[in-house]
């Protein structure tokens, strides 16, 4: 299956006058210095269904959405029509749950102590029914766990709004129901679906300027003063800080007062420089840093090489293109079959609007200070330059508290380094859950930002480590 070529570079895009809507305002399409390395539309599952209808045993796809490889076979098996949106939404949900393999089988699970074993963790199986309902399970005898919690955690992974977009259908995660149906079996039903969006997502990866990083360890007393002196010497040796297009400095305070070991006396100082001239990078940068090893602050030592290899950054630029421009082609048996996306078929629009849920009043009374994660699970990840963290409660009472307590403002207070960015909150009472969507925190994507955790995978556990005041009635069962 293939889609129309979406053009090899941005200059060609400009010349043809194609219009794309940037999702994250990360890269200027008019910037001629940005060379596109890849450009792919995310296709849906109907080309896969057509290939299976034609008798294919194996279907080799281009860039399809993760869930398309579930939607296509399910639509083929049950002969779903393009506007069977509820059934399609169920298959989309199943695809989203199993797309990351063992991550719905206990992998990366907040309440990891519930998982019997992480040895030989099984991979998931989605048993899909004709109406789109499905059961998530795994092979018997494998490690891991399939539970309401592990499935719910994966549902909250890498999403923004409860309306989960796909080129074939929109699935509304605030409608579905989840129930344990046996050992390592979870049943998911009642997912409502609606007309797909009028656009397809396009992924551009562009070549950015050169970047190089280095890291040194600062030890013991006066960490901030040592960092200031070290930076002054390094940039003087490099010929001045102003020559670079961008300088990112992170002082990571992992040092302890009155340390119990040498290793916990360290703070890490990370420096990343950016410039369009490659001659300023590589061995030259490393040498200029190494020269200062015995001529500066006390206890100066590196972690690994003085300078990591420099090279051009890769910028991820997600965009939208009008679905009217998308055509798929299925190649089988020496013939090419054209497959149009649903958006080009002129079907009647069908939308679903979830009614607001009734939330019980939050419990009150004396409070107790506990870690957030003793009551609430989390799962976090990246969406291009954005990040998300889904949060869920274990009981109706704790969700009532969460619903009132964890406002956007409180979220920003708890995790201020993420809270410095625009944050949106979305509620899913049916899952006793909510999702926080943090815009721009990952810059131009995992390949180019300067964070240690470039994909925000640890954000959820960071939030769970924060202490909060909760009513004692909620904390009574915590060991």
C-alpha positions in Angstrom: 0.0 0.0 0.0 1.3 3.5 -0.6 0.1 7.0 -0.3 0.8 9.9 -2.7 4.4 11.1 -2.4 4.3 14.0 0.1 7.3 15.7 -1.5 11.0 15.3 -0.7 11.7 18.7 0.8 10.2 21.9 2.1 11.4 24.0 -0.8 9.4 21.8 -3.1 6.4 22.2 -0.8 6.7 25.9 -1.0 6.9 25.9 -4.7 3.8 23.8 -5.1 1.9 25.9 -2.8 0.7 23.0 -0.6 -0.9 24.1 2.6 -0.1 22.4 5.9 -1.4 23.4 9.3 1.3 23.1 11.9 0.2 21.3 15.1 2.9 22.6 17.5 4.4 25.8 15.8 7.8 24.3 16.1 9.4 24.8 12.7 8.7 27.6 10.2 7.7 26.0 6.9 9.0 29.1 5.2 12.4 28.8 6.6 14.5 27.6 3.6 17.3 26.4 5.9 15.1 23.5 7.0 15.8 20.5 4.9 13.1 17.8 5.1 14.5 14.3 5.6 11.2 12.5 5.6 7.5 13.4 5.0 4.9 10.8 5.7 1.1 10.9 6.0 -0.4 8.7 8.6 -2.8 6.4 6.7 -5.7 4.5 8.1 -6.8 0.9 7.9 -9.0 0.8 4.7 -6.1 0.0 2.4 -5.2 -2.9 4.7 -8.8 -4.2 4.5 -8.7 -3.9 0.7 -5.5 -6.0 0.6 -7.1 -8.6 2.7 -10.2 -8.6 0.6 -8.0 -9.3 -2.4 -6.6 -12.4 -0.6 -3.3 -11.0 0.7 -1.7 -13.1 3.4 0.8 -10.4 4.4 0.3 -6.7 3.9 3.3 -4.4 3.8 2.3 -0.9 4.8 3.9 2.6 4.6 3.4 5.0 7.5 0.0 3.9 8.8 -1.3 4.8 12.3 -0.4 2.4 15.0 -4.1 1.3 15.4 -4.6 0.9 11.6 -3.1 -2.6 11.8 -5.9 -3.5 14.2 -8.7 -1.6 12.5 -8.0 -3.0 9.0 -8.1 -6.7 9.9 -11.2 -6.2 12.2 -13.0 -4.3 9.4 -12.2 -7.1 7.0 -13.3 -9.9 9.4 -16.7 -8.3 10.2 -17.1 -6.4 6.9 -17.6 -3.1 8.6 -18.7 -0.2 6.6 -17.0 3.2 6.5 -19.6 4.8 8.8 -19.8 1.9 11.4 -18.1 4.4 13.7 -18.9 2.8 17.1 -17.4 -0.5 16.0 -14.4 1.2 14.4 -13.9 3.2 17.5 -13.7 0.0 19.5 -11.0 -1.4 17.2 -9.2 1.9 17.4 -9.2 1.7 21.2 -8.0 -1.9 21.0 -5.2 -0.8 18.7 -4.2 2.0 21.0 -4.1 -0.4 24.0 -1.9 -3.0 22.3 0.3 -0.8 20.2 3.0 -0.6 22.8 3.2 -4.3 23.4 4.0 -5.3 27.0 3.2 -1.8 28.3 -0.5 -2.9 28.8 0.7 -6.2 30.3 2.2 -4.7 33.4 5.2 -3.0 31.8 5.9 0.6 33.0 2.9 0.2 35.4 2.7 2.6 38.3 1.6 0.0 40.8 4.4 -2.4 39.8 4.1 -4.3 43.1 0.8 -5.8 41.7 2.7 -7.5 38.9 3.6 -11.0 39.9 6.8 -11.1 37.8 8.6 -9.1 35.1 10.3 -12.3 33.8 9.2 -13.1 30.3 6.4 -10.6 30.3 3.7 -11.6 27.8 2.6 -9.5 24.8 -1.1 -8.6 24.5 -3.9 -10.2 22.5 -7.0 -8.2 21.5 -10.0 -10.5 20.9 -12.4 -8.2 19.0 -16.1 -8.8 18.6 -18.5 -7.7 15.8 -19.7 -4.6 17.6 -16.2 -3.4 18.4 -16.1 -4.6 22.0 -13.0 -6.5 22.8 -11.1 -8.4 25.5 -7.4 -7.8 26.2 -5.5 -10.9 27.3 -2.1 -12.5 27.0 -0.7 -16.0 26.6 -0.9 -18.2 29.7 2.3 -18.9 31.5 3.9 -15.6 30.7 4.9 -12.9 33.1 3.2 -9.5 33.6 -0.4 -8.7 34.4 -3.6 -7.8 32.5 -5.8 -5.8 34.8 -8.2 -2.9 34.7 -5.3 -0.8 36.0 -2.7 -1.9 33.3 -5.3 -1.3 30.5 -6.4 2.0 31.9 -2.7 3.1 32.2 -2.1 2.4 28.5 -5.4 4.1 27.4 -4.0 7.3 29.0 -0.6 7.0 27.3 0.4 9.7 24.7 -3.1 11.2 24.3 -4.4 14.8 24.5 -8.2 15.1 24.6 -10.5 12.1 25.4 -11.5 12.4 21.7 -8.8 10.2 20.2 -8.3 11.1 16.5 -7.5 8.7 13.7 -8.0 9.1 9.9 -10.8 6.5 10.0 -12.8 7.5 13.1 -12.7 9.5 16.3 -12.9 7.3 19.4 -14.3 8.9 22.5 -12.4 7.5 25.5 -14.8 9.3 27.9 -17.6 6.8 26.9 -16.0 3.4 27.2 -16.3 0.9 30.0 -13.6 -1.4 31.4 -14.2 -4.5 33.5 -12.1 -7.4 34.8 -13.4 -10.5 33.0 -11.1 -13.1 34.6 -7.5 -13.7 35.3 -5.5 -11.6 32.9 -8.6 -10.8 30.9 -10.1 -7.3 30.7 -13.3 -6.5 28.7 -13.7 -3.1 27.1 -17.0 -2.0 25.6 -19.4 0.8 24.8 -16.8 3.0 23.0 -18.6 5.6 20.9 -17.2 6.8 17.6 -17.8 9.7 15.3 -16.9 11.0 11.9 -13.1 11.2 11.3 -11.5 14.6 11.1 -11.2 16.4 7.7 -7.4 16.2 7.8 -4.7 13.6 7.9 -1.6 14.0 10.1 1.7 14.4 8.4 5.1 13.9 10.0 8.0 15.9 8.8 11.5 15.3 10.1 13.8 18.1 9.1 17.6 18.6 9.5 18.3 21.4 12.0 21.4 23.2 13.1 24.4 21.4 14.7 24.3 20.6 18.4 26.8 19.2 20.9 26.6 18.4 24.5 29.0 17.8 27.4 28.5 17.0 31.0 30.8 17.5 34.0 30.3 16.5 37.7 30.4 19.1 40.4 31.0 17.7 43.8 30.6 18.7 47.4 30.2 22.3 48.7 29.3 25.5 46.8 27.8 23.8 43.8 26.3 26.9 42.2 29.4 28.9 42.6 31.5 26.1 41.1 29.1 26.0 38.1 29.4 29.7 37.5 33.2 29.6 37.6 33.3 26.6 35.3 31.0 28.0 32.7 32.9 31.3 32.6 36.2 29.4 31.9 34.6 27.0 29.4 33.0 29.7 27.2 36.1 31.9 27.4 38.1 29.0 26.1 35.6 28.4 23.3 35.8 32.0 22.2 32.7 33.5 23.8 29.2 32.5 24.5 27.6 34.9 22.1 29.0 33.2 19.0 26.5 30.3 19.4 22.9 30.4 18.2 21.8 28.9 21.4 23.3 27.7 24.7 21.4 25.5 27.0 22.7 25.0 30.5 21.2 22.6 33.1 22.5 22.2 36.6 21.0 19.0 37.9 21.1 18.9 41.7 21.4 15.3 42.5 23.8 16.0 45.3 23.0 15.3 49.0 23.9 17.3 52.1 26.3 15.5 54.3 26.6 12.7 51.7 26.9 9.1 52.6 29.0 8.2 49.6 31.0 9.9 46.9 28.4 9.1 44.3 25.7 11.1 46.1 27.9 14.2 46.5 27.7 14.9 42.7 25.6 17.4 40.8 25.7 17.3 37.0 26.3 20.3 34.8 25.1 19.7 31.2 26.0 22.2 28.4 24.5 22.0 24.9 25.5 24.4 22.2 23.8 25.0 18.9 25.1 26.6 15.7 24.8 26.2 11.9 28.7 26.0 11.5 29.9 22.4 11.9 33.5 23.5 12.4 32.7 24.6 16.0 31.7 21.0 17.0 33.1 17.6 17.3 36.8 17.2 18.3 37.3 21.0 18.6 34.6 21.4 21.2 35.8 18.4 23.2 39.4 19.6 23.1 38.6 23.1 24.4 36.7 21.5 27.3 39.4 18.9 28.1 42.1 21.6 28.3 40.5 22.9 31.4 40.4 19.6 33.3 43.3 20.5 35.6 43.0 24.2 35.5 39.7 25.0 37.1 37.3 24.1 39.9 38.2 21.5 42.6 37.0 17.9 42.1 36.4 18.5 38.3 35.5 15.2 36.7 33.5 14.2 33.6 30.9 11.6 33.1 32.0 9.8 29.9 33.8 11.8 27.2 34.3 15.6 27.7 32.1 16.3 24.7 29.5 14.0 23.1 29.7 13.7 19.3 28.3 16.8 17.6 26.0 16.6 14.6 22.9 18.1 13.1 19.7 17.9 15.1 16.6 16.3 13.8 13.5 18.4 14.2 10.1 16.6 14.4 7.4 18.8 12.8 3.8 17.3 13.0 1.3 18.9 10.6 -2.1 18.4 9.1 -3.0 18.1 5.4 -6.5 18.2 3.9 -7.7 14.6 3.5 -9.0 15.5 0.0 -5.4 15.3 -1.1 -4.8 11.8 0.2 -5.1 8.7 -2.0 -3.9 5.2 -1.1 -2.9 2.5 -3.7 -3.0 -1.2 -3.0 -0.5 -3.2 -5.2 -1.4 -6.9 -5.5 -1.2 -9.4 -8.3 0.3 -7.0 -10.7 -2.5 -4.4 -10.4 -3.0 -1.2 -8.4 -6.2 -0.5 -6.6 -7.1 3.0 -5.6 -8.5 3.4 -2.1 -10.0 6.7 -1.0 -10.1 7.8 2.6 -13.5 8.1 4.3 -13.3 11.9 4.1 -13.6 11.8 0.3 -16.7 9.6 0.2 -19.3 12.3 1.0 -20.8 10.4 3.9 -23.2 12.1 6.4 -21.3 13.5 9.4 -22.0 11.7 12.7 -20.8 13.2 16.0 -21.0 12.2 19.6 -21.2 14.6 22.5 -20.5 13.2 25.9 -22.8 14.5 28.7 -21.1 15.9 31.7 -20.7 13.3 34.5 -22.0 13.8 38.0 -19.0 13.9 40.4 -19.6 13.1 44.1 -18.5 15.7 46.7 -14.9 15.2 47.8 -14.3 13.8 51.3 -13.3 16.3 53.9 -11.9 16.3 57.4 -8.4 16.1 59.0 -5.6 15.7 56.5 -2.5 13.6 56.2 0.7 14.3 54.1 1.5 11.4 51.8 3.1 10.9 48.4 0.7 11.5 45.5 1.6 8.1 44.1 0.3 6.2 47.1 -3.3 7.1 46.0 -3.0 7.7 42.3 -1.5 6.0 39.2 0.1 7.8 36.3 1.4 7.2 32.8 3.3 9.7 30.8 4.8 10.1 27.4 5.5 12.4 24.4 3.4 13.8 21.6 6.0 15.4 19.3 7.1 18.5 21.2 4.4 18.1 23.7 4.0 15.8 26.7 1.2 14.2 28.6 0.6 12.6 31.9 -2.6 10.7 32.6 -3.7 10.3 36.2 -6.2 7.8 37.6 -7.7 7.0 41.0 -8.4 3.6 42.4 -11.8 4.5 44.1 -14.7 6.8 43.6 -13.9 8.6 46.8 -10.3 9.3 45.8 -11.4 10.4 42.3 -13.8 12.9 43.9 -10.8 14.4 45.8 -8.6 14.3 42.7 -11.2 16.0 40.5 -11.4 19.0 42.9 -7.8 19.1 44.0 -5.6 18.6 40.9 -6.4 21.7 39.0 -4.1 23.0 36.3 -2.7 25.5 38.8 -2.0 22.8 41.4 -0.4 20.6 38.7 1.9 23.5 37.8 2.9 23.9 41.4 3.7 20.3 41.9 5.9 20.0 38.8 7.1 23.5 38.2 9.6 22.7 35.4 6.6 21.3 33.4 4.2 23.9 34.7 6.2 26.7 33.1 4.5 25.7 29.9 0.8 25.8 28.7 -1.1 23.0 30.3 -4.5 21.6 29.5 -6.6 19.3 31.6 -9.1 16.8 30.3 -11.5 14.7 32.5 -12.6 11.1 32.0 -14.8 10.3 34.9 -15.8 6.9 33.4 -12.1 5.9 33.9 -11.8 7.8 37.2 -9.1 9.6 35.3 -7.8 12.9 33.9 -5.1 13.8 31.4 -2.7 16.8 31.5 -1.3 17.9 28.2 1.8 20.1 28.4 2.5 22.1 25.2 6.0 22.7 23.9 7.9 21.2 26.9 9.8 18.8 24.6 10.8 21.5 22.1 11.2 20.1 18.6 10.8 16.5 19.6 12.7 13.7 21.2 15.6 13.8 18.7 16.5 17.4 19.4 15.5 18.6 22.9 18.0 18.8 25.7 16.2 17.1 28.6 17.6 14.0 30.2 14.2 12.3 29.7 13.6 13.4 26.2 10.2 11.7 25.9 8.7 12.6 29.3 8.5 8.9 30.2 9.4 9.6 33.8 7.1 12.6 34.3 4.4 10.4 35.8 6.6 8.9 38.4 8.0 12.4 39.2 4.5 13.5 39.9 3.8 10.5 42.1 6.8 11.3 44.2 5.4 14.7 45.3 3.9 15.0 48.7 0.3 16.3 49.1 -2.3 16.7 51.9 -5.2 14.4 51.6 -8.2 13.6 53.9 -7.2 11.0 56.4 -10.2 8.8 55.3 -8.4 8.4 52.0 -5.0 7.6 53.5 -6.3 5.0 56.1 -5.6 2.0 53.9 -2.1 3.1 52.8 0.6 1.0 54.4 
